[in-house]
Each structure stands twice: as C-alpha cells, then as structure tokens.
Amino acid sequence: MKVFIAGGSGAIGWRLVAQVAADGHDVTAMTREEGKASFLRAMGARAVIADALDRESVMDAVAAARPEVVIHQLTSLKGVKSFKQFDREFALTNRLRTEGTDHLLAAALAVGTRRIVAQSYGNWNYARTGNEPKTEEDSFDPNPPANQVESLAAIRYLERAVLEAPGIEGVALRYGNFYGPGTGLDLNGGIVAEIRKRRIPIVGGGQGVWAFVHVDDAASATVAAMGHVLKGVYNIVDDEPAPVCAWLPELASIVGAKPPRHIPIWLGRLAAGEVGVSMMTQIRGTSNLKARRELGWTPRYATYREGFRNGLGGVAAPGFGALPARA
C-alpha cells in the first residue's frame, strides 16, 4: 500500500514511518526540514520537503506520491509552555488543523486517495460534566474557557472536514495527552524538569481527569486505523484516565521528585488562567472502548502508572526536540 505521512518528523510521525515501512508499505514522509529528511530515508521512507501551509507545495508532494492512504499528523507543539495564553500558543497548530487539512484534502482528492487518518484530540475539549469517561458520542465543550475557543474550533474544523469530505473514508483519532521519548513528558522533557523543581502544583482538589497515551501506542492505533473500512472518530487513550491528584504525585515519585505542592484555585487562576484551572480541576477523562472494539487496538501501556514507570525513557529521533504533552 502507498502511504503518505504528513508530519513525518513529529513525535508520532517518525514512529509511524518506522512501523508502516517495517510492514512493507511504500511510505512517503513529508517534513519541512531538510535536516530531518535523511533520518526519514534511513527508516525506509521516501522523504519530501514541503510546507504544509503552502497549498501548491502540498499538492505537488501528494501528486508525486499518489498514495492510497494519507495520514495527517501536522502540528507545531514545540515550545508551547503556557496554559494562560493557550490559543496564542497553539496558533500555528490551529492553522495546520484548518488550512493544512484543507491542503491535504484537496491534494488527496486530486489523486484519488480514498482514506485519510487525521490527528485530532480528546480530553479537555469534551464537555466538563459528569463523572464517567467521555465516549465519542459525548459532545464537545459548549462553553470552553475563553483562551481555548479558537483551539476547539480548529479541532472541530479538522474533524468535520475529514469526515464530510466527498469520496473520502475519513478517520479522526482523538489522541489523549502524549508521553514518552521525544515529548515534553519524557525523562528529559520540560514537564518532568518542572516537576522536579516542584513548579507544577496541584490546583484545588486536583480533580481534573487526564487521559494519557504513550506515543508508541498512538502510532500503533494509527496503523490499525489505516486499514479500517468505516469512517469515524476514535478516542486513543490508555485504560485508566486519572485525576491530577493521582497522576501528578505518582509521576513525581517515579522521577525522584518531591511531592507536588498544593495551591488554592484563586492562586492557580493567577498563575495559569482559566485554562489552567479547567485542566487541573474540571476536565473529564475519555474512554478507549470503541477503539478497542472496532479497531482491534490494545495499548501496550494499559495505565499511566505502567507507562510512567516503563515508558518515559528510551530513544527519541536524532535531532528532534522535546514536545509538550499535547494540545
């Protein structure tokens, strides 16, 4: 099968290149950085240099590859640090989820590609209600914090575009929060560094529920979706969404840090804004039952506990900087 991976040099992208090439598929990996092309070629891909926000560049790259499947992994998460200015920090990723998606869809339709598997997100964007993990049938947040409105709109746009494109079997994978080599949540990543300095506190009761997925598990779910025959959305997370008050102290212990501090909500709001308070106290976890059932996918790291203990280390791609845990 001919497979085109847009964002082939990202935290998941290069893992996908390795897995898909190892399965014997003909892989073309798109990156905007010439310095990463040789690494992708060494992994068995045909590397192409293109700017995802340049329509003609994308059209030419996809036309040359003529893929049967396009995998959309375009984000720009490197350097993202602040919850307080969330939409501003994710402005480029939001463009990639809107303009970049449009370019890939146009290119795919032009060459007769039938299947697109796109990176979406599933955790903070669900409605902050109830006590059970959110499923794909649950609604997105109708009233998100002001500094997440644009980012939620971009996620909605991507999913609608991919699922409603005529002649396309579209799949949107709502990944949880990434961890593992090459992300901000690895042993040498920025999040772990902040935890070791006790700079990430538990806000209020820490009842915001996070859903995690190791980057290798996210990649294996994407491979599973590649051959799936029905369009749709899938939460790609581990089996145990967890509140901040559980996972943050556990992670601190695993990396040899002191327990996180506790601060009141009013102070958390001053430090991290409404988005930070929402992430720490209000968001709900997500369920992976549909992906398990319909994609036949099972995460290698079933829980954040297992993953944090055994999956934070390892080798990231040469020259690839650490990325934050997720959008």
C-alpha positions as CSV (number, residue, x, y, z in Angstrom):
1,M,0.0,0.0,0.0
2,K,1.2,3.5,-0.8
3,V,1.1,5.7,2.4
4,F,1.7,9.4,2.7
5,I,2.6,10.7,6.2
6,A,2.3,14.5,6.6
7,G,4.2,15.5,9.7
8,G,6.6,12.6,9.3
9,S,9.2,14.1,11.6
10,G,6.9,14.7,14.6
11,A,6.9,12.8,17.8
12,I,4.4,10.2,16.4
13,G,5.3,10.8,12.7
14,W,8.7,9.1,12.8
15,R,7.3,6.2,14.7
16,L,4.7,5.8,12.1
17,V,7.3,5.9,9.4
18,A,9.1,3.1,11.1
19,Q,6.1,0.9,11.7
20,V,4.5,1.4,8.3
21,A,7.8,0.8,6.4
22,A,8.5,-2.3,8.5
23,D,5.1,-3.7,7.5
24,G,6.3,-3.5,3.9
25,H,4.3,-0.5,2.7
26,D,5.6,2.2,0.3
27,V,6.0,5.2,2.6
28,T,6.4,8.9,1.6
29,A,7.1,11.1,4.7
30,M,6.6,14.9,4.4
31,T,8.7,17.2,6.5
32,R,9.5,20.9,6.2
33,E,13.1,20.5,7.5
34,E,15.8,19.2,5.2
35,G,17.9,18.2,8.1
36,K,15.3,15.5,9.1
37,A,14.9,14.1,5.6
38,S,18.0,11.9,5.8
39,F,16.8,10.3,9.0
40,L,13.4,9.5,7.5
41,R,15.1,8.0,4.4
42,A,17.2,5.8,6.7
43,M,14.0,4.5,8.2
44,G,12.7,3.3,4.9
45,A,10.6,6.3,3.7
46,R,10.8,8.4,0.6
47,A,11.3,11.9,2.2
48,V,9.7,15.0,0.6
49,I,10.3,18.6,1.8
50,A,7.2,20.7,1.8
51,D,5.5,23.5,3.7
52,A,2.1,22.2,4.9
53,L,0.7,25.8,4.7
54,D,1.7,26.2,1.1
55,R,-1.1,24.6,-1.0
56,E,0.9,24.1,-4.2
57,S,3.8,22.6,-2.2
58,V,1.4,20.0,-0.7
59,M,-0.4,19.3,-3.9
60,D,2.9,18.6,-5.7
61,A,4.2,16.3,-2.8
62,V,1.0,14.2,-2.7
63,A,0.7,14.1,-6.5
64,A,4.2,12.7,-6.8
65,A,3.4,10.0,-4.2
66,R,-0.1,9.1,-5.4
67,P,-0.9,7.5,-2.0
68,E,-3.8,5.2,-1.2
69,V,-3.8,6.5,2.4
70,V,-2.9,9.9,3.7
71,I,-2.0,10.2,7.4
72,H,-2.3,13.7,8.8
73,Q,0.0,14.3,11.7
74,L,0.6,18.0,11.3
75,T,1.0,20.0,14.5
76,S,3.5,22.6,15.8
77,L,3.7,21.9,19.5
78,K,7.4,22.5,20.2
79,G,8.0,25.4,22.6
80,V,4.4,25.5,23.8
81,K,4.5,26.3,27.6
82,S,1.6,28.5,28.7
83,F,-1.9,27.5,29.6
84,K,-2.7,31.1,30.3
85,Q,-2.3,32.1,26.6
86,F,-3.5,28.8,25.2
87,D,-4.9,29.9,21.8
88,R,-1.9,32.1,21.2
89,E,0.5,29.3,21.9
90,F,-1.4,26.9,19.6
91,A,-2.0,29.4,16.8
92,L,0.3,27.6,14.3
93,T,-1.2,24.2,15.2
94,N,-4.6,25.6,14.7
95,R,-3.6,26.8,11.2
96,L,-2.3,23.3,10.5
97,R,-5.6,21.8,11.6
98,T,-7.6,24.1,9.3
99,E,-5.5,25.4,6.3
100,G,-3.2,22.3,6.4
101,T,-6.2,20.0,6.5
102,D,-7.7,21.8,3.5
103,H,-4.5,21.4,1.5
104,L,-4.1,17.7,2.3
105,L,-7.8,17.0,1.4
106,A,-7.5,18.9,-1.9
107,A,-4.3,17.0,-2.8
108,A,-5.8,13.6,-1.8
109,L,-9.0,14.2,-3.8
110,A,-6.9,15.3,-6.8
111,V,-5.1,11.9,-7.0
112,G,-8.0,9.7,-6.0
113,T,-6.9,8.9,-2.4
114,R,-9.8,7.2,-0.6
115,R,-8.6,7.1,3.1
116,I,-7.4,9.9,5.4
117,V,-6.4,9.3,9.0
118,A,-6.0,12.5,10.9
119,Q,-4.7,13.5,14.3
120,S,-7.4,15.0,16.5
121,Y,-7.6,15.4,20.2
122,G,-9.8,14.1,23.0
123,N,-9.6,15.3,26.6
124,W,-10.0,18.9,27.5
125,N,-12.3,19.5,24.5
126,Y,-15.1,17.3,25.8
127,A,-17.9,18.9,28.0
128,R,-16.7,19.3,31.6
129,T,-19.7,17.4,33.0
130,G,-20.5,14.1,34.7
131,N,-18.2,11.5,36.3
132,E,-17.8,8.9,33.7
133,P,-15.0,8.9,31.0
134,K,-16.3,10.6,27.8
135,T,-17.1,8.5,24.7
136,E,-17.1,9.5,21.1
137,E,-20.9,10.0,21.4
138,D,-20.4,12.8,24.0
139,S,-20.4,16.4,23.0
140,F,-17.5,18.8,22.9
141,D,-17.5,21.6,25.5
142,P,-20.2,24.1,24.6
143,N,-18.6,26.8,26.7
144,P,-14.8,26.4,26.9
145,P,-12.5,28.8,28.6
146,A,-12.1,32.0,26.5
147,N,-8.5,31.1,25.7
148,Q,-9.4,27.7,24.2
149,V,-12.2,28.8,21.9
150,E,-10.0,29.1,18.8
151,S,-8.2,25.8,19.5
152,L,-11.5,24.0,20.0
153,A,-12.9,25.5,16.8
154,A,-9.8,24.2,14.9
155,I,-10.3,20.7,16.2
156,R,-14.0,20.8,15.2
157,Y,-13.0,22.1,11.7
158,L,-10.5,19.3,11.2
159,E,-12.9,16.6,12.2
160,R,-15.8,18.0,10.1
161,A,-13.5,18.4,7.1
162,V,-12.1,14.9,7.2
163,L,-15.4,13.1,8.0
164,E,-17.5,15.0,5.5
165,A,-15.1,15.2,2.5
166,P,-16.9,13.6,-0.5
167,G,-15.3,10.4,-1.7
168,I,-13.1,10.1,1.4
169,E,-13.2,7.5,4.1
170,G,-12.1,9.8,6.9
171,V,-10.9,8.7,10.4
172,A,-10.2,11.2,13.2
173,L,-8.1,9.9,16.1
174,R,-8.7,11.8,19.3
175,Y,-5.4,11.2,21.0
176,G,-5.0,11.8,24.7
177,N,-2.0,13.5,26.3
178,F,1.2,12.2,24.9
179,Y,4.1,11.0,26.9
180,G,7.3,9.1,26.1
181,P,10.6,9.8,24.3
182,G,10.5,12.9,22.2
183,T,7.7,14.6,24.1
184,G,7.8,17.1,27.0
185,L,6.8,14.2,29.2
186,D,9.8,12.0,29.0
187,L,12.6,11.6,31.5
188,N,14.5,14.6,30.0
189,G,11.4,16.6,28.9
190,G,10.3,20.0,30.1
191,I,7.3,18.8,32.1
192,V,9.4,16.4,34.1
193,A,12.0,19.1,34.6
194,E,9.3,21.4,36.1
195,I,8.0,18.6,38.3
196,R,11.5,18.0,39.7
197,K,11.6,21.7,40.6
198,R,8.1,21.5,42.1
199,R,6.8,24.1,39.7
200,I,3.7,22.2,38.7
201,P,1.3,22.2,41.7
202,I,-2.0,20.5,42.3
203,V,-4.6,23.3,42.0
204,G,-7.6,23.0,44.3
205,G,-8.5,19.3,44.8
206,G,-6.8,18.3,41.5
207,Q,-10.0,16.6,40.3
208,G,-9.4,17.4,36.6
209,V,-9.2,14.0,34.9
210,W,-6.5,13.5,32.2
211,A,-6.3,10.7,29.6
212,F,-2.8,9.7,28.6
213,V,-1.4,7.7,25.7
214,H,2.2,6.7,25.0
215,V,3.4,7.9,21.7
216,D,4.2,4.3,20.5
217,D,0.6,3.3,21.4
218,A,-0.7,6.3,19.5
219,A,1.3,5.2,16.5
220,S,0.1,1.6,16.7
221,A,-3.5,2.8,16.8
222,T,-2.9,4.9,13.7
223,V,-1.6,1.9,11.9
224,A,-4.7,0.0,12.9
225,A,-6.9,2.8,11.6
226,M,-5.1,2.8,8.3
227,G,-6.8,-0.4,7.2
228,H,-10.1,0.2,8.9
229,V,-13.1,0.3,6.5
230,L,-15.5,2.7,8.2
231,K,-15.2,6.4,8.7
232,G,-15.5,7.8,12.2
233,V,-13.8,9.2,15.3
234,Y,-11.9,7.2,18.0
235,N,-10.5,8.1,21.4
236,I,-6.9,6.8,21.5
237,V,-6.0,6.7,25.2
238,D,-5.0,4.2,27.8
239,D,-7.4,2.2,30.0
240,E,-7.2,4.4,33.1
241,P,-8.0,8.2,32.9
242,A,-6.8,9.7,36.2
243,P,-7.3,12.9,38.2
244,V,-4.4,15.3,38.6
245,C,-4.3,14.5,42.3
246,A,-3.4,10.9,41.4
247,W,-1.2,11.0,38.4
248,L,0.9,14.1,39.3
249,P,2.2,12.7,42.7
250,E,2.8,9.3,41.0
251,L,4.9,10.9,38.3
252,A,6.8,12.9,40.8
253,S,7.6,9.8,42.8
254,I,8.7,7.9,39.7
255,V,11.1,10.6,38.6
256,G,12.6,11.1,42.1
257,A,11.0,14.4,42.8
258,K,9.4,15.7,46.0
259,P,5.6,15.6,46.1
260,P,3.9,18.5,44.2
261,R,2.8,21.5,46.2
262,H,-0.9,22.3,46.7
263,I,-2.3,25.7,45.9
264,P,-5.8,27.2,46.0
265,I,-7.9,27.8,42.9
266,W,-7.6,31.6,43.1
267,L,-3.8,31.3,43.0
268,G,-3.9,28.8,40.2
269,R,-6.1,31.2,38.2
270,L,-3.5,34.0,38.7
271,A,-0.6,31.7,37.6
272,A,-2.3,29.7,34.8
273,G,-5.5,31.4,33.9
274,E,-8.9,29.9,33.4
275,V,-7.5,27.2,31.1
276,G,-5.1,26.1,33.8
277,V,-7.8,25.9,36.4
278,S,-10.0,24.0,34.0
279,M,-7.2,21.5,33.2
280,M,-6.4,21.0,36.8
281,T,-9.9,20.8,38.3
282,Q,-12.7,20.4,35.7
283,I,-11.8,18.4,32.6
284,R,-13.1,14.8,32.2
285,G,-11.3,11.7,31.1
286,T,-12.0,9.7,27.9
287,S,-12.8,6.0,27.1
288,N,-11.0,3.8,24.6
289,L,-13.6,1.1,24.4
290,K,-14.7,2.0,20.8
291,A,-11.1,1.8,19.5
292,R,-10.5,-1.5,21.3
293,R,-13.7,-2.9,19.8
294,E,-13.7,-1.6,16.3
295,L,-10.0,-1.1,15.5
296,G,-8.8,-4.2,17.4
297,W,-6.3,-1.9,19.1
298,T,-4.9,-2.5,22.6
299,P,-2.4,-0.1,24.2
300,R,0.9,-1.6,25.2
301,Y,0.9,0.6,28.3
302,A,-2.5,-0.1,29.8
303,T,-2.3,2.6,32.5
304,Y,-0.4,5.8,33.2
305,R,1.3,4.0,36.1
306,E,2.8,1.4,34.0
307,G,3.7,3.8,31.2
308,F,5.3,6.3,33.5
309,R,7.4,3.6,35.1
310,N,8.5,1.9,32.0
311,G,7.9,4.2,29.0
312,L,9.3,7.6,29.8
313,G,12.8,6.7,28.7
314,G,14.2,5.3,25.5
315,V,15.4,6.9,22.3
316,A,13.9,9.9,20.6
317,A,14.6,10.6,16.9
318,P,18.0,12.2,16.4
319,G,17.7,16.0,16.2
320,F,14.1,16.0,17.3
321,G,13.4,18.4,20.2
322,A,11.1,17.5,23.0
323,L,7.4,18.4,22.5
324,P,4.8,19.2,25.1
325,A,2.4,16.5,26.3
326,R,-0.5,17.6,24.0
327,A,-2.6,20.3,22.6
